[in-house]
Amino acid sequence: MRTLFVTDLDGTLLTSKECVSEYSREHLNTLLSKGVSFTFATARSVGSALRALQGLNVSMPAVYYNGGLVYDHVTHRTLRYCCFEDTLKWYVLSLLRSFSILPFVYSATETRENVAWLAGKESFGMRRYLDRRQGDVRLLAAQSEAELLAGDIFYFKCIGPKEQIEKAWNILKYDSRLMCIFHQEMYQNDFWMEISPREASKASAVAFLKHHLGYEKLICFGDTSNDSDMFDVCDEKYAVQNADEWLKNKATGVIGYCEEDGVAKWMDANALSR
């Protein structure tokens, strides 16, 4: 049976230093050299994910933006892309603004990818996000809402205090047109809300990869809310020890901590027999 292994990154494969440990890199590369099919599904962008995975020889297509993009970084081909309809993107922005939330908006035009925000309206969390990405060519300080929502929008990211973000989430999470994920930021105290079209999910993206690449079985690893739907479509699903308790209850089993190479050690012990 041809098996595809898919891991989340932050909080699952990556350490708190936002990288793959030397142990995980060495052991996973050995398995990859033996023909094990291993890839990842993350909320990160292509560039951010590949920087975090530097030295790990993953050559398969992967899932980015929580399922908004399936991309082959070897051939530079986009395999799947999910965008908002015009009326829906304006509705999302309007609702967020009613709670005084100003999002980062991810979009693509014919010539570039943008991460846009309204210039001069940055919250503390947004400024920290931007400071960590200085020099990123995608960044665009929009001067108007029309510029903010220009192009094909596929992702909204909201950063702020829990009480503010949660109020909007309690409305958007019930909208059948949307995927809306609310969680605490992995490395800070802020809370994030990530909004995508309903068809843009890790579940639909990994199911697409399974069919597109001709695999018969999916095994995944995760730690938090944006992995929940992926667990629903995989044949086996493993939560790291540091995962949310409710996700552990959905899992086939619980493996080691992300800081202790839980994914790599499980793969060492089991991947070749699957």
MOVENHU-V910125 format. One line per field, one symbol per residue. psi: psi as a letter, one per 40 degrees, with the letter a starting at -180 (. if undefined). Layout:
psi->???
This chain:
psi->hhhhhhiichecdiieefihidddddddddddeeehhhaihieiidddddddehehfheiiihiffedhhihedefhhdhhhiiiddddddddddddeefhhihhhihadeihihiihhefhiddddddddefheheehhhieiddddeiahhehhhhhaiddddddddeddeeheeihhhhihhdeaeiiihhhiidegidddddddddddefidihhihaeadeedddddeidihhhideiidddddeidihaiideffddddddddddee.
